[in-house]
Amino acid sequence: MAEASSSLFMAECIRNPVMRSTGGWKSVADVELAVIECADWFNHRRLHGEIGLVPPAELEDTSWQHHHAPDNPAQLTAGAR
């Protein structure tokens, strides 16, 4: 699984000319920024076909809200007083 993730990362981030549109990596900071941007895209904007064409972070948020929401909506405001 780690090998597949590494291959995907290399293809999508490191070797993708769109990610290095300024002509390549000039410093470690450039690569670090690209890694952060790639991880953000992968988790928050990429539409994942196996989970209904939604981003993984959206599915996680929806799932968390569904499983952890109080049964009584009044409980949400009761603790805020």
Summary of the structure (lengths in Angstrom):
residues: 81
radius of gyration: 18.8
end to end distance: 47.5
largest distance: 55.6
contacts: 157
relative contact order: 0.07
helix: 63%
strand: 2%
